[in-house]
Amino acid sequence: MNDRYDAGYGDAPYELVGYDEFGQPVYRQVPQPGHSPQHTPHTGQQDGYGAYDPYGGQAQGHGGQGQGYGPDHGGQYDQGYAQGYGQDYGQGYGYDPYATGTAGQQAPPVVPSHGTGQQPPAAGQTAYIPQQAGPPEVGPPEVPVPVPVPVPEPAPEPDEQRDAPDYRTEQFAFVEEQPENSEDVIDWLKFTENRTERREEAKRRARGRIVALGVVLALVAVGGAGYLWSAGKLPGSSPDPKQGATTAAGAQKRDVIVVHLHNTKGGDTSTALLVDNTTTEQGTTVLLPNSLALTDDDGTATTLSKSVDDDGSSGTRDELDTVLGTDIEGTWRLDTPYLNNLVELVGNIEVDTDTDVPDPDAKKKGEAPLVNEGEDQTLSGKMAVAYATYRAAGESQNAQLQRFGQVVQGVLRKLSSDPQAATTTVQTLAQILDPSLTDGDLGTFLAKLADRAKGGDYKTALLPVQTDGRLSAGAGDSVVKDVLGGTARSPEKGAAVEVGIRNATADEDATEKARVVLLNGGYTFVDGGTADAAQAVSEITYADAARKQDAVEVAKTLGLPTSAVKKGEVVSNAEVSVVLGQDYEVGG
């Protein structure tokens, strides 16, 4: 809404004087400088501005003639253009519905018609400014903001006694009125907004619950798995580390080859299994005593050392698989000269030696040992061969096997973990390998074991064997099942003649020598102990006449005369008993 209005009427401005009954603004022209109306008290005479006479079209003052200023500035009003004001014009120019032009006559508010000849609106009609929009259609206003505007109170005339104005309700007009449905619209918007917020809040709460539930389930799963693992109820888990491999032994993947060390000077052999457990990433050397009882293809009882000499690599592998329940993939025959070269190729090895080893090439006794006892002893190729094959007087083969295992692990720690480099080392040996293994296969396999040995994931285990060559009860769990993942199947007792040996030679090595010989001959060894006193002549006895021929064959196997065979008492659990006398050649 404008406070002035000059839409095309020269320079004459307009000002707001009030509102009609429809709430529309009513304006009047602001007097210009030099044309102020002259008001004479009590006479009603005005100069140029008088009351409007609807019948004469002339401005009437209070008995005076008015001079108008039209748009042509000619000094005369056009018909219907004159605008009259009451006698109170000079008292503040306010609109007074009770103002009169002639004494006692009321003059209605007039708006100029801009020379159009149109008559001013009659009583009851709305006056408005030319070029102003007419009265709007009756209806609820668009913006619900009521602004009450009171009609200004006209200044009282000083010469007339007038009653105090009494404002009535109809004298106030509202610029805008409240639509009937505005509150409903606001309520609907608030309802919609609240419902949307509630939905979003519900979604947020739901997402929070899902996340919290997921976290709780994850914690429960981890805690449950940890409990089952600690309780040993999960595959591969056990509260006892030594039993961890037992739980999942059958499901583990292992690569196994057998290596035979042939002593070209002494003629003895030493056998070990090299095991790479790819599931647990553990490497192991399993030492096999020569007295291990085997059964050859035709069912004849034999020993490991005899099988290596007589049955060849393929036959020995099959016999070992039968007894141990393994699946040996190949055989590596390693003669002592090649072991010497292998140690030299890897740049010597470090071993914690357990004894002094004399130089086998020494020309006289008492010379300095080739290998000294001690920790972290550096061994060359020659020293490594001497240590791996050394067996002191009175020692069992197990002691010599342990030294062989130390040398094997020392070589693996120095061998390259790169398959190509390890293969090159194997090829450099210029060794004729068994058809079951190629240079690439052996080099790749040894490289894997070398990586285990360097990382500390390598160990050496001795297969427990009883005096008769069969596996002991504990061997099935400690080595065969845990390390090899197999099942022990020793030959049935009674398949070979059981021979009891009692040592009366005064040489503690005699028993072990006889045991090996008997086992290699297919007999079952039974330890009869040591006699209290030495005996010059050996004796061979049998209790059952049906075993006489077996006793004769035992005498031949041990290199004793058959004349020493006679019927007599035997040691417990034996079918043929032998007392070794001083005539038994221990070194034979």
C-alpha positions as CSV (number, residue, x, y, z in Angstrom):
1,M,0.0,0.0,0.0
2,N,1.4,3.4,-0.9
3,D,1.4,6.5,1.3
4,R,1.1,8.7,-1.8
5,Y,-0.5,8.5,-5.1
6,D,0.5,10.4,-8.3
7,A,-0.4,8.1,-11.1
8,G,-0.7,10.6,-14.0
9,Y,-2.0,13.8,-12.3
10,G,0.9,16.1,-12.9
11,D,3.1,16.9,-9.9
12,A,0.3,17.0,-7.4
13,P,0.9,14.3,-4.7
14,Y,-1.8,12.5,-2.7
15,E,-2.0,11.5,0.9
16,L,-4.0,8.9,2.8
17,V,-6.9,10.3,4.7
18,G,-8.7,7.1,5.8
19,Y,-10.6,4.0,4.8
20,D,-14.1,3.4,3.6
21,E,-16.5,0.7,4.9
22,F,-14.9,-1.9,2.5
23,G,-11.5,-1.4,3.9
24,Q,-10.3,0.5,0.8
25,P,-7.9,3.6,1.3
26,V,-9.2,7.1,0.6
27,Y,-6.7,9.7,-0.6
28,R,-6.7,13.5,-1.1
29,Q,-4.5,15.8,-3.0
30,V,-1.8,17.6,-1.0
31,P,-2.0,21.4,-1.5
32,Q,0.9,22.8,-3.5
33,P,3.1,25.7,-2.3
34,G,1.5,29.1,-3.2
35,H,-2.0,27.6,-3.4
36,S,-2.8,27.1,0.2
37,P,-6.5,27.4,1.0
38,Q,-7.4,30.6,2.9
39,H,-9.7,29.9,5.7
40,T,-11.7,32.7,7.3
41,P,-13.2,31.7,10.6
42,H,-17.0,31.9,11.0
43,T,-17.5,32.9,7.4
44,G,-16.8,29.7,5.5
45,Q,-15.1,31.7,2.8
46,Q,-12.4,29.7,1.1
47,D,-10.0,30.5,-1.7
48,G,-10.0,27.7,-4.3
49,Y,-11.2,24.9,-2.0
50,G,-14.8,24.7,-1.0
51,A,-17.4,22.2,-0.4
52,Y,-18.5,20.2,-3.4
53,D,-21.9,21.0,-4.8
54,P,-23.3,18.0,-6.6
55,Y,-25.8,20.1,-8.4
56,G,-23.7,23.0,-9.7
57,G,-20.4,21.3,-10.2
58,Q,-18.8,24.4,-8.5
59,A,-16.8,24.4,-5.4
60,Q,-18.9,26.0,-2.6
61,G,-17.3,27.2,0.6
62,H,-19.3,28.7,3.4
63,G,-21.1,31.2,1.1
64,G,-17.9,31.7,-1.1
65,Q,-16.8,30.9,-4.6
66,G,-13.7,28.6,-5.1
67,Q,-11.1,28.7,-7.8
68,G,-10.0,25.2,-8.9
69,Y,-6.7,24.0,-10.3
70,G,-7.3,21.4,-13.0
71,P,-4.9,19.4,-14.9
72,D,-4.7,22.2,-17.5
73,H,-3.6,24.7,-14.8
74,G,-6.1,27.2,-16.2
75,G,-7.3,28.2,-12.8
76,Q,-10.8,26.7,-13.3
77,Y,-12.1,23.3,-12.2
78,D,-13.4,21.0,-14.9
79,Q,-16.9,19.9,-14.3
80,G,-16.9,17.5,-11.4
81,Y,-13.2,18.0,-10.7
82,A,-13.6,20.5,-7.8
83,Q,-12.9,19.1,-4.4
84,G,-14.3,20.7,-1.4
85,Y,-13.2,20.6,2.2
86,G,-15.0,21.6,5.3
87,Q,-14.3,24.6,7.4
88,D,-11.9,22.4,9.5
89,Y,-9.3,22.2,6.6
90,G,-7.0,24.6,8.2
91,Q,-7.1,22.7,11.5
92,G,-5.0,19.7,10.5
93,Y,-6.4,18.5,7.1
94,G,-7.9,15.4,8.7
95,Y,-11.0,13.7,7.4
96,D,-14.1,14.3,9.5
97,P,-17.3,12.5,8.6
98,Y,-19.2,15.3,10.5
99,A,-17.5,18.2,8.6
100,T,-19.9,20.6,6.8
101,G,-19.5,22.9,3.9
102,T,-22.5,25.2,4.6
103,A,-23.5,25.9,8.2
104,G,-25.5,22.9,9.4
105,Q,-24.9,20.9,6.2
106,Q,-22.8,17.8,6.2
107,A,-20.2,17.5,3.4
108,P,-19.2,13.9,2.4
109,P,-15.6,13.1,1.6
110,V,-14.9,13.8,-2.1
111,V,-12.1,12.5,-4.4
112,P,-11.2,14.4,-7.6
113,S,-12.5,12.9,-10.8
114,H,-9.7,14.2,-13.0
115,G,-11.9,16.1,-15.3
116,T,-13.8,13.1,-16.6
117,G,-17.2,14.8,-16.0
118,Q,-18.2,11.9,-13.8
119,Q,-20.2,12.6,-10.7
120,P,-18.7,11.7,-7.3
121,P,-20.1,8.7,-5.7
122,A,-23.3,9.2,-3.9
123,A,-23.8,8.3,-0.3
124,G,-23.3,4.6,0.4
125,Q,-20.8,4.2,-2.4
126,T,-17.1,3.7,-2.1
127,A,-14.9,6.6,-3.2
128,Y,-11.6,5.8,-4.7
129,I,-8.8,7.5,-6.6
130,P,-8.8,7.6,-10.4
131,Q,-6.9,4.8,-12.0
132,Q,-7.1,2.9,-8.7
133,A,-8.6,-0.5,-8.9
134,G,-12.2,-0.6,-8.0
135,P,-13.6,-2.4,-5.0
136,P,-12.5,-6.0,-4.9
137,E,-14.9,-8.8,-4.9
138,V,-16.2,-9.7,-1.5
139,G,-14.4,-12.7,-0.2
140,P,-11.9,-13.8,2.4
141,P,-8.5,-12.1,2.2
142,E,-5.6,-14.3,1.2
143,V,-3.2,-13.4,4.0
144,P,-4.6,-14.0,7.4
145,V,-3.0,-11.0,9.2
146,P,-5.7,-8.6,10.7
147,V,-4.5,-5.0,11.1
148,P,-7.1,-2.8,12.7
149,V,-6.7,0.9,11.6
150,P,-8.8,3.4,13.5
151,V,-10.1,6.4,11.6
152,P,-8.2,9.6,12.7
153,E,-10.2,11.8,15.0
154,P,-10.7,15.3,13.5
155,A,-9.5,18.3,15.5
156,P,-12.4,20.1,17.1
157,E,-13.3,23.5,15.8
158,P,-12.5,26.3,18.3
159,D,-15.7,28.2,17.6
160,E,-18.2,25.5,17.8
161,Q,-19.5,23.3,20.6
162,R,-19.3,19.7,19.4
163,D,-19.9,16.4,21.1
164,A,-16.9,14.2,21.9
165,P,-16.4,11.6,19.1
166,D,-18.0,8.3,19.8
167,Y,-16.1,5.6,17.9
168,R,-18.2,2.6,16.9
169,T,-17.2,-0.8,15.6
170,E,-18.0,0.1,12.0
171,Q,-15.5,3.0,12.1
172,F,-12.7,0.4,12.2
173,A,-11.6,-1.6,9.2
174,F,-9.4,-4.6,8.8
175,V,-6.8,-4.6,6.1
176,E,-7.0,-8.4,5.8
177,E,-9.4,-10.9,7.3
178,Q,-8.7,-14.4,8.5
179,P,-9.8,-17.0,6.0
180,E,-12.1,-19.6,7.4
181,N,-9.9,-22.5,6.5
182,S,-6.6,-21.0,7.5
183,E,-6.5,-22.7,10.9
184,D,-7.3,-26.1,9.3
185,V,-4.5,-25.6,6.8
186,I,-2.0,-24.8,9.5
187,D,-3.2,-27.8,11.6
188,W,-2.8,-30.0,8.5
189,L,0.7,-28.8,7.8
190,K,1.7,-29.3,11.5
191,F,0.1,-32.8,11.4
192,T,2.0,-33.7,8.2
193,E,5.3,-32.3,9.5
194,N,4.9,-34.1,12.8
195,R,4.0,-37.4,11.1
196,T,7.1,-37.1,8.8
197,E,9.3,-36.4,11.7
198,R,7.9,-39.3,13.6
199,R,8.5,-41.6,10.7
200,E,12.1,-40.4,10.3
201,E,12.7,-40.8,14.0
202,A,11.2,-44.3,13.9
203,K,13.5,-45.2,11.0
204,R,16.5,-43.8,12.9
205,R,15.6,-45.9,16.0
206,A,15.1,-49.0,13.8
207,R,18.5,-48.5,12.2
208,G,20.1,-48.0,15.6
209,R,18.5,-51.2,16.9
210,I,19.7,-53.2,13.9
211,V,23.3,-51.9,14.3
212,A,23.2,-52.7,18.0
213,L,21.8,-56.2,17.3
214,G,24.5,-56.8,14.8
215,V,27.2,-55.8,17.2
216,V,25.8,-58.0,19.9
217,L,25.6,-61.0,17.6
218,A,29.2,-60.4,16.5
219,L,30.4,-60.3,20.0
220,V,28.4,-63.4,20.9
221,A,29.8,-65.2,17.9
222,V,33.4,-64.2,18.7
223,G,33.0,-65.1,22.3
224,G,31.4,-68.4,21.5
225,A,34.1,-69.3,19.0
226,G,36.8,-68.3,21.5
227,Y,35.2,-70.5,24.2
228,L,34.9,-73.5,21.8
229,W,38.5,-73.0,20.7
230,S,39.8,-72.8,24.2
231,A,37.8,-75.9,25.1
232,G,39.2,-77.8,22.2
233,K,35.8,-78.3,20.6
234,L,36.6,-76.8,17.2
235,P,38.6,-78.6,14.5
236,G,42.2,-77.9,14.9
237,S,41.8,-76.5,18.5
238,S,42.7,-78.0,21.8
239,P,43.4,-76.6,25.3
240,D,46.6,-78.7,25.2
241,P,48.9,-77.5,22.4
242,K,50.4,-81.0,22.0
243,Q,46.9,-82.3,21.2
244,G,46.0,-79.5,18.8
245,A,47.2,-81.4,15.7
246,T,45.4,-84.6,16.9
247,T,42.0,-83.1,16.6
248,A,42.3,-82.3,13.0
249,A,45.0,-84.7,12.0
250,G,42.9,-86.5,9.4
251,A,41.9,-83.2,7.6
252,Q,45.5,-81.9,7.3
253,K,47.4,-81.9,4.0
254,R,51.0,-83.4,4.2
255,D,53.7,-83.9,1.6
256,V,56.1,-86.7,2.6
257,I,59.3,-88.1,1.0
258,V,61.7,-90.7,2.5
259,V,65.5,-90.1,2.5
260,H,68.0,-92.9,2.9
261,L,71.6,-91.9,3.9
262,H,74.0,-94.6,2.7
263,N,77.4,-94.7,4.4
264,T,79.6,-95.8,1.6
265,K,82.5,-96.6,4.0
266,G,80.6,-98.5,6.7
267,G,77.8,-99.9,4.7
268,D,75.1,-98.8,7.1
269,T,72.0,-96.9,6.2
270,S,70.0,-94.3,8.1
271,T,66.3,-93.5,7.1
272,A,64.1,-90.5,7.8
273,L,60.8,-89.1,6.6
274,L,60.7,-85.4,5.6
275,V,57.2,-84.1,6.3
276,D,55.7,-80.8,5.2
277,N,52.4,-80.2,6.8
278,T,50.8,-77.5,4.5
279,T,47.8,-77.1,6.8
280,T,49.6,-76.2,10.0
281,E,52.7,-74.9,8.1
282,Q,54.9,-77.2,10.2
283,G,58.0,-79.1,8.9
284,T,59.2,-82.3,10.6
285,T,62.0,-84.9,10.3
286,V,60.8,-88.3,11.5
287,L,63.7,-90.6,12.2
288,L,63.0,-94.3,11.5
289,P,65.1,-97.0,13.4
290,N,66.5,-99.7,11.2
291,S,64.9,-102.3,13.5
292,L,61.4,-101.2,12.5
293,A,59.4,-104.3,11.6
294,L,58.0,-104.4,8.1
295,T,56.3,-107.0,5.9
296,D,57.3,-107.4,2.3
297,D,55.1,-108.1,-0.7
298,D,54.9,-111.9,-0.1
299,G,54.1,-111.4,3.6
300,T,57.5,-112.3,4.9
301,A,58.5,-110.3,8.0
302,T,61.5,-108.0,7.5
303,T,63.1,-104.9,8.9
304,L,63.7,-101.4,7.5
305,S,67.4,-101.8,7.0
306,K,67.0,-105.2,5.3
307,S,64.2,-103.8,3.1
308,V,66.4,-100.9,2.0
309,D,69.1,-103.3,0.9
310,D,66.9,-106.0,-0.6
311,D,63.6,-104.5,-1.7
312,G,64.7,-101.3,-3.3
313,S,63.2,-97.8,-3.0
314,S,59.8,-98.7,-4.4
315,G,59.3,-101.7,-2.2
316,T,60.5,-99.9,1.0
317,R,58.1,-97.0,0.3
318,D,55.1,-99.4,0.0
319,E,56.1,-101.3,3.2
320,L,56.4,-98.1,5.1
321,D,53.1,-96.9,3.9
322,T,51.5,-100.1,5.1
323,V,53.0,-99.9,8.6
324,L,52.6,-96.2,9.1
325,G,49.5,-95.4,7.1
326,T,51.3,-92.7,5.1
327,D,51.4,-91.8,1.5
328,I,55.1,-91.3,0.7
329,E,55.5,-89.4,-2.6
330,G,59.2,-90.2,-3.4
331,T,62.5,-91.5,-2.3
332,W,65.8,-89.5,-2.1
333,R,68.9,-91.7,-1.8
334,L,71.6,-89.6,-0.4
335,D,75.1,-91.2,-0.3
336,T,77.6,-89.7,2.1
337,P,79.7,-88.1,-0.6
338,Y,76.7,-86.2,-1.8
339,L,75.9,-85.1,1.7
340,N,79.4,-83.7,1.9
341,N,78.9,-81.8,-1.3
342,L,75.5,-80.5,-0.2
343,V,76.9,-79.0,3.0
344,E,79.7,-77.4,1.1
345,L,77.2,-75.9,-1.4
346,V,75.1,-74.2,1.3
347,G,78.2,-72.8,3.0
348,N,78.7,-75.1,6.0
349,I,76.1,-75.6,8.8
350,E,75.8,-74.8,12.5
351,V,74.9,-77.7,14.9
352,D,74.8,-78.2,18.7
353,T,76.9,-81.3,18.9
354,D,76.5,-83.8,21.7
355,T,79.8,-85.6,21.5
356,D,83.3,-85.4,20.2
357,V,83.7,-87.2,16.9
358,P,87.2,-88.6,16.0
359,D,88.6,-88.1,12.5
360,P,88.0,-91.3,10.6
361,D,91.2,-90.6,8.6
362,A,93.4,-90.2,11.6
363,K,96.5,-92.4,11.4
364,K,97.0,-92.8,15.1
365,K,94.8,-92.7,18.2
366,G,94.8,-89.7,20.4
367,E,94.7,-87.1,17.7
368,A,92.4,-84.1,18.0
369,P,88.7,-84.9,17.2
370,L,87.3,-83.8,13.9
371,V,84.1,-82.5,15.6
372,N,84.1,-81.0,19.1
373,E,81.2,-81.2,21.4
374,G,79.5,-77.9,22.0
375,E,76.8,-75.4,20.9
376,D,76.8,-73.7,17.5
377,Q,79.6,-75.8,16.1
378,T,80.3,-74.9,12.5
379,L,80.6,-78.1,10.4
380,S,82.1,-78.5,7.0
381,G,81.0,-81.1,4.6
382,K,83.4,-83.7,5.9
383,M,82.6,-82.9,9.5
384,A,78.9,-83.1,8.9
385,V,79.2,-86.6,7.3
386,A,81.3,-87.8,10.3
387,Y,78.9,-86.4,12.8
388,A,75.8,-87.8,11.0
389,T,77.1,-91.3,10.8
390,Y,79.0,-91.5,14.2
391,R,77.9,-94.2,16.7
392,A,80.0,-94.5,19.8
393,A,80.7,-97.9,21.4
394,G,77.7,-99.2,23.3
395,E,75.3,-96.6,21.8
396,S,72.0,-97.6,20.2
397,Q,71.2,-96.6,16.6
398,N,68.8,-94.0,18.0
399,A,71.7,-91.8,19.1
400,Q,73.2,-91.9,15.7
401,L,69.8,-91.1,14.1
402,Q,69.5,-88.1,16.3
403,R,72.8,-86.7,14.9
404,F,71.7,-87.4,11.4
405,G,68.5,-85.4,12.1
406,Q,70.5,-82.5,13.4
407,V,72.5,-82.4,10.2
408,V,69.4,-82.5,8.0
409,Q,67.8,-79.6,9.9
410,G,71.1,-77.6,9.7
411,V,71.2,-78.1,5.9
412,L,67.6,-76.9,5.6
413,R,68.4,-73.7,7.6
414,K,71.1,-72.8,5.1
415,L,69.4,-73.9,1.9
416,S,67.6,-71.2,-0.2
417,S,63.8,-70.9,0.3
418,D,63.5,-70.0,-3.4
419,P,62.3,-73.0,-5.3
420,Q,64.4,-72.2,-8.4
421,A,67.6,-71.6,-6.3
422,A,67.0,-74.8,-4.3
423,T,66.5,-76.7,-7.6
424,T,69.8,-75.3,-8.9
425,T,71.5,-76.6,-5.8
426,V,70.1,-80.1,-6.3
427,Q,71.1,-80.1,-9.9
428,T,74.6,-79.0,-9.0
429,L,75.0,-82.2,-6.9
430,A,74.9,-84.1,-10.2
431,Q,73.1,-86.9,-8.4
432,I,71.2,-89.6,-10.1
433,L,67.8,-89.4,-8.4
434,D,65.2,-92.1,-7.9
435,P,62.6,-92.1,-10.7
436,S,59.9,-91.1,-8.2
437,L,61.5,-87.6,-7.8
438,T,62.8,-85.1,-10.3
439,D,65.2,-82.3,-9.7
440,G,62.4,-79.7,-9.8
441,D,60.2,-81.7,-7.4
442,L,63.0,-82.3,-4.9
443,G,64.2,-78.7,-5.1
444,T,60.7,-77.2,-4.6
445,F,60.0,-79.6,-1.7
446,L,63.3,-78.8,0.1
447,A,62.7,-75.0,-0.4
448,K,59.4,-75.3,1.5
449,L,61.1,-77.1,4.3
450,A,63.9,-74.6,4.3
451,D,61.4,-71.8,4.8
452,R,59.9,-73.7,7.8
453,A,63.3,-74.3,9.3
454,K,64.3,-70.7,9.0
455,G,61.1,-69.5,10.6
456,G,61.3,-71.9,13.6
457,D,58.5,-74.1,12.4
458,Y,60.6,-77.2,12.2
459,K,61.3,-80.1,14.5
460,T,62.8,-83.6,14.7
461,A,60.9,-86.6,16.1
462,L,62.1,-90.2,16.7
463,L,59.6,-93.0,15.9
464,P,59.3,-95.1,19.0
465,V,60.0,-98.8,18.3
466,Q,60.0,-101.7,20.7
467,T,62.8,-104.2,20.9
468,D,60.9,-106.6,18.6
469,G,60.7,-103.9,16.0
470,R,57.0,-103.2,16.3
471,L,55.6,-99.8,17.1
472,S,55.1,-99.0,20.8
473,A,51.6,-98.1,22.1
474,G,52.5,-94.4,22.3
475,A,53.9,-94.3,18.8
476,G,50.4,-94.3,17.3
477,D,49.5,-91.0,19.0
478,S,52.7,-89.1,19.4
479,V,54.2,-89.5,15.9
480,V,52.2,-91.7,13.5
481,K,48.9,-90.0,14.0
482,D,49.9,-86.5,15.0
483,V,52.9,-85.9,12.7
484,L,52.2,-88.4,9.9
485,G,48.4,-88.4,10.1
486,G,48.4,-92.2,9.7
487,T,47.5,-95.3,11.6
488,A,50.1,-97.7,13.0
489,R,49.8,-101.3,11.6
490,S,52.7,-103.3,12.9
491,P,53.0,-106.9,11.6
492,E,51.0,-109.4,13.7
493,K,52.8,-111.0,16.5
494,G,53.6,-114.6,15.7
495,A,54.2,-114.0,12.0
496,A,58.0,-114.4,12.7
497,V,59.9,-116.6,15.1
498,E,60.5,-114.9,18.4
499,V,64.1,-115.1,19.5
500,G,65.3,-114.1,23.0
501,I,68.8,-112.8,23.4
502,R,70.8,-112.9,26.6
503,N,74.2,-111.2,26.6
504,A,77.1,-113.1,28.2
505,T,79.9,-111.7,26.2
506,A,80.9,-108.8,28.5
507,D,80.5,-106.5,25.6
508,E,77.4,-104.3,25.8
509,D,77.3,-103.8,22.1
510,A,76.7,-107.5,21.4
511,T,73.0,-107.3,22.2
512,E,72.3,-104.5,19.8
513,K,74.3,-106.2,17.1
514,A,72.4,-109.4,17.5
515,R,69.1,-107.6,17.5
516,V,69.8,-105.9,14.3
517,V,70.9,-109.1,12.7
518,L,67.9,-111.0,13.8
519,L,65.5,-108.4,12.8
520,N,67.0,-108.2,9.4
521,G,66.7,-111.9,9.2
522,G,63.0,-111.7,9.7
523,Y,62.9,-112.8,13.3
524,T,61.3,-111.1,16.2
525,F,63.7,-109.9,18.9
526,V,63.0,-110.5,22.6
527,D,65.5,-108.9,25.1
528,G,66.6,-111.5,27.6
529,G,68.9,-109.1,29.5
530,T,72.5,-109.5,30.5
531,A,74.2,-112.4,32.3
532,D,75.9,-111.9,35.6
533,A,79.1,-113.5,34.4
534,A,80.8,-113.9,31.0
535,Q,80.4,-117.2,29.1
536,A,82.9,-118.5,26.7
537,V,80.6,-120.5,24.4
538,S,77.3,-119.5,23.0
539,E,74.1,-121.6,23.5
540,I,70.9,-121.9,21.4
541,T,67.9,-123.7,22.9
542,Y,64.3,-124.5,22.0
543,A,61.5,-125.9,24.2
544,D,59.2,-127.2,21.5
545,A,60.6,-129.9,19.2
546,A,58.7,-128.3,16.4
547,R,61.0,-125.3,16.8
548,K,64.3,-127.3,16.3
549,Q,64.7,-126.3,12.7
550,D,64.0,-122.7,13.6
551,A,66.7,-122.8,16.2
552,V,69.2,-124.1,13.6
553,E,68.3,-121.2,11.3
554,V,68.8,-118.7,14.1
555,A,72.3,-120.1,14.7
556,K,73.2,-119.7,11.1
557,T,71.8,-116.1,11.0
558,L,74.0,-115.1,14.0
559,G,77.1,-116.8,12.7
560,L,77.2,-119.5,15.4
561,P,77.9,-123.1,14.9
562,T,74.8,-125.3,14.5
563,S,76.3,-127.7,17.1
564,A,75.3,-125.2,19.8
565,V,71.6,-125.9,19.2
566,K,69.9,-128.1,21.8
567,K,66.6,-128.6,23.5
568,G,66.2,-126.7,26.8
569,E,64.6,-123.8,28.6
570,V,63.9,-120.5,26.8
571,V,63.4,-117.0,28.1
572,S,59.9,-115.7,28.6
573,N,57.9,-114.9,25.5
574,A,60.4,-116.5,23.2
575,E,60.3,-119.6,21.1
576,V,64.0,-119.9,20.6
577,S,66.5,-118.6,23.2
578,V,70.2,-117.6,22.5
579,V,72.9,-116.9,25.1
580,L,75.7,-115.0,23.4
581,G,79.1,-116.1,24.5
582,Q,82.5,-114.7,23.9
583,D,82.8,-116.7,20.7
584,Y,80.2,-114.4,19.2
585,E,81.9,-111.9,16.9
586,V,80.4,-108.5,17.7
587,G,82.1,-106.8,14.7
588,G,81.3,-109.6,12.3
